């Protein structure tokens, strides 16, 4: 896709303006939906840790070893 520069060099400001125009709307949507996503991710992480803890305790009780030491 050709870009018309009218015979002048493309400056950093031109690039920043073009990127802001192309990406600007998408960033606002992401920033608006970010807090609910973080809350859900934190809740899922806490839930997984709680489930792992419960199953770990239960497994530890069921498979606990009983050592018997005898003198010969």
PLY file of the C-alpha trace (Angstrom):
ply
format ascii 1.0
element vertex 72
property float x
property float y
property float z
element edge 71
property int vertex1
property int vertex2
end_header
0.00 0.00 0.00
1.72 3.19 -1.16
1.91 6.16 1.17
1.97 9.70 -0.12
4.50 11.91 1.64
4.39 14.85 -0.78
8.16 14.74 -1.11
8.92 15.15 2.60
10.43 12.74 5.10
8.22 10.90 7.53
8.87 12.10 11.06
8.41 10.41 14.39
5.35 12.58 15.06
3.75 11.39 11.82
4.24 7.76 12.86
2.89 8.34 16.37
-0.19 10.08 14.98
-0.83 7.22 12.55
-0.44 4.57 15.28
-2.67 6.51 17.67
-5.33 6.76 14.96
-5.14 3.02 14.19
-4.82 1.65 17.73
-6.48 4.33 19.87
-10.00 2.86 19.96
-8.80 -0.65 20.72
-6.76 0.43 23.74
-9.74 2.21 25.30
-11.81 -0.98 25.07
-9.07 -3.07 26.65
-8.55 -0.61 29.50
-12.28 -0.52 30.21
-12.59 -4.31 30.42
-9.33 -4.89 32.29
-10.58 -4.58 35.94
-13.35 -7.22 35.58
-10.90 -9.58 33.89
-8.44 -9.16 36.77
-11.16 -9.87 39.35
-12.23 -13.03 37.55
-8.63 -14.20 37.11
-7.90 -13.62 40.81
-11.04 -15.52 41.84
-10.11 -18.46 39.60
-6.57 -18.51 40.99
-7.80 -18.49 44.60
-10.30 -21.25 43.78
-7.61 -23.44 42.20
-5.32 -22.99 45.20
-8.16 -23.87 47.58
-9.03 -27.01 45.60
-5.39 -28.09 45.50
-5.12 -27.55 49.27
-8.22 -29.60 50.04
-7.24 -32.49 47.79
-3.68 -32.38 49.10
-4.83 -32.65 52.72
-7.20 -35.46 51.90
-4.58 -37.38 49.96
-2.07 -36.88 52.74
-4.42 -38.40 55.30
-5.26 -41.40 53.13
-1.71 -42.21 52.09
0.14 -41.38 55.31
2.82 -43.90 56.11
3.06 -45.67 59.45
6.62 -46.44 60.39
7.41 -49.26 62.76
10.93 -49.36 64.11
12.12 -52.61 65.66
15.41 -53.38 67.32
17.05 -56.54 66.18
0 1
1 2
2 3
3 4
4 5
5 6
6 7
7 8
8 9
9 10
10 11
11 12
12 13
13 14
14 15
15 16
16 17
17 18
18 19
19 20
20 21
21 22
22 23
23 24
24 25
25 26
26 27
27 28
28 29
29 30
30 31
31 32
32 33
33 34
34 35
35 36
36 37
37 38
38 39
39 40
40 41
41 42
42 43
43 44
44 45
45 46
46 47
47 48
48 49
49 50
50 51
51 52
52 53
53 54
54 55
55 56
56 57
57 58
58 59
59 60
60 61
61 62
62 63
63 64
64 65
65 66
66 67
67 68
68 69
69 70
70 71
